[in-house]
Structures are given as C-alpha cells and as structure tokens.
C-alpha cells in the first residue's frame, strides 16, 4: 500500500522519514488537524517533550476513531517554536513510529494561539479496506 520514495540522485533524508510516499491502493484518507500538547482537562505541560507526547497520543486517538493507527500515517507535519525542540520532537516521533514509510516536514514558527504551546503536529493517514 505505501512505498517510500528516496531517489539515489538526491540527498538522503535528514532523519528517519522518506522524501515521498506513494500510495498504490485506493483507501480511506484521514487529514488530521494540527494537534497541540494539551490534555482533555486543558493541562499544558511546560516542556516540549511532554507536549509532543500529548500530540502523538491525541493523534493516536483520532486515528483509532477511524480504525487506523500511526502505521497508516503517510505524512507528518510538525511545528515547533524553538530550534532546540527539533531533536526532542524527532525522538518522540521515533518512539511512536517505526520505519521511514512516511513523508515529514518540520517548521520552526514564532508561536501558536496560546504562548504556552511549543509543538503542534498534523498528519495524513491512508488505509485500504
């Protein structure tokens, strides 16, 4: 269903992801809005790692609602408010996602709707039925 595309004629990806992912079978697609590091009771952890964990837990819940898992994600887009959070986000993603059969983008932004937020993650997932 998913085929990583990493042409040898261009530089390898900077981390464990692919330059592109080809979806070769029809299926259902989920486009998840950006998830922030906030719990259902509006608690926002101070550190970026805990926020990233909450983002991934929220994404897992959304995907489960659609009968999917993180293994069905074909694209991650992450936003962080400080360059220092790049390796933090990457380490958390590696705990939740195996392999490199997904595309990935990380953007450093000046902030989010609430100043407490440090990480936001959105995904696109595809699953054949």
C-alpha positions as CSV (number, residue, x, y, z in Angstrom):
1,X,0.0,0.0,0.0
2,X,2.8,2.5,0.9
3,X,6.1,2.8,-1.0
4,X,8.8,5.1,0.3
5,X,10.4,7.2,-2.5
6,X,14.0,8.1,-1.9
7,X,15.8,8.6,-5.2
8,X,19.5,7.9,-5.1
9,X,20.0,11.0,-7.3
10,X,19.2,13.4,-4.4
11,X,20.5,13.7,-0.8
12,X,19.1,11.2,1.7
13,X,16.5,12.5,4.1
14,X,18.0,14.2,7.2
15,X,16.3,11.7,9.6
16,X,14.1,8.6,9.6
17,X,11.5,9.5,7.0
18,X,11.2,9.4,3.2
19,X,11.2,12.2,0.6
20,X,7.8,11.0,-0.5
21,X,5.4,8.1,-0.1
22,X,3.4,6.6,-3.0
23,X,0.0,5.2,-2.0
24,X,-0.6,2.4,-4.5
25,X,-4.0,1.2,-3.5
26,X,-7.3,3.0,-3.0
27,X,-8.3,3.5,0.5
28,X,-9.7,5.8,3.2
29,X,-7.8,9.0,3.9
30,X,-7.8,10.9,7.2
31,X,-6.5,14.5,7.3
32,X,-6.0,15.4,11.0
33,X,-5.8,19.0,12.1
34,X,-2.7,20.1,14.0
35,X,-2.7,18.6,17.5
36,X,-1.3,20.6,20.4
37,X,0.2,19.3,23.6
38,X,-2.9,19.8,25.7
39,X,-4.8,17.2,27.8
40,X,-8.6,16.9,27.9
41,X,-8.7,18.9,31.2
42,X,-6.7,21.8,29.5
43,X,-3.5,20.9,31.2
44,X,-0.5,22.0,29.2
45,X,2.9,20.6,30.2
46,X,5.8,23.1,30.3
47,X,8.4,21.0,28.4
48,X,8.3,20.3,24.7
49,X,8.8,16.6,25.1
50,X,5.7,16.1,27.2
51,X,3.8,18.3,24.8
52,X,5.0,16.2,21.8
53,X,3.9,13.0,23.7
54,X,0.4,14.5,24.1
55,X,0.3,15.5,20.5
56,X,1.0,11.9,19.5
57,X,-1.5,10.5,22.0
58,X,-4.1,12.8,20.6
59,X,-3.3,11.7,17.0
60,X,-3.5,8.0,18.1
61,X,-7.0,8.7,19.5
62,X,-8.1,10.4,16.2
63,X,-6.7,7.6,14.1
64,X,-8.3,4.9,16.3
65,X,-11.7,6.7,15.8
66,X,-11.2,6.0,12.1
67,X,-10.0,2.4,12.6
68,X,-6.4,3.4,11.9
69,X,-3.0,3.5,13.7
70,X,0.2,5.5,13.4
71,X,1.4,2.9,10.9
72,X,-1.2,4.3,8.5
73,X,0.3,7.8,8.5
74,X,1.8,8.8,5.2
75,X,2.7,12.4,6.1
76,X,3.7,14.2,9.3
77,X,4.0,18.0,9.5
78,X,5.3,19.3,12.8
79,X,5.7,22.9,14.0
80,X,8.0,23.9,16.9
81,X,8.7,27.2,18.5
82,X,12.4,26.7,19.0
83,X,15.2,25.1,17.0
84,X,16.2,23.2,20.2
85,X,12.9,21.3,20.1
86,X,13.7,19.6,16.7
87,X,15.6,16.7,18.3
88,X,13.1,16.4,21.0
89,X,10.2,16.1,18.5
90,X,12.3,13.6,16.5
91,X,13.0,11.4,19.5
92,X,9.3,11.3,20.5
93,X,8.2,10.5,16.9
94,X,10.7,7.7,16.8
95,X,9.1,6.2,20.0
96,X,5.7,6.2,18.3
97,X,6.5,5.5,14.7
98,X,8.7,2.7,13.2
99,X,10.4,2.8,9.8
100,X,10.5,5.5,7.2
101,X,7.4,4.9,5.1
102,X,6.2,8.4,5.6
103,X,7.0,11.9,4.4
104,X,7.9,14.5,7.0
105,X,8.2,18.3,7.3
106,X,9.3,20.3,10.4
107,X,8.8,24.1,10.6
108,X,10.1,26.5,13.2
109,X,7.4,29.0,14.0
110,X,7.3,32.1,16.2
111,X,4.3,30.8,18.2
112,X,0.8,29.4,18.4
113,X,-2.5,30.6,19.6
114,X,-1.6,30.3,23.2
115,X,2.0,31.2,24.2
116,X,2.4,28.0,26.3
117,X,2.3,25.7,23.3
118,X,5.7,24.6,21.9
119,X,4.8,21.8,19.5
120,X,2.0,21.1,17.0
121,X,1.7,18.0,14.8
122,X,-0.7,17.2,11.9
123,X,-0.9,14.0,9.9
124,X,-2.4,12.5,6.8
125,X,-3.2,8.8,7.1
126,X,-4.3,6.3,4.4
127,X,-5.7,2.8,4.9
128,X,-7.1,0.4,2.4
129,X,-10.1,-1.6,3.4
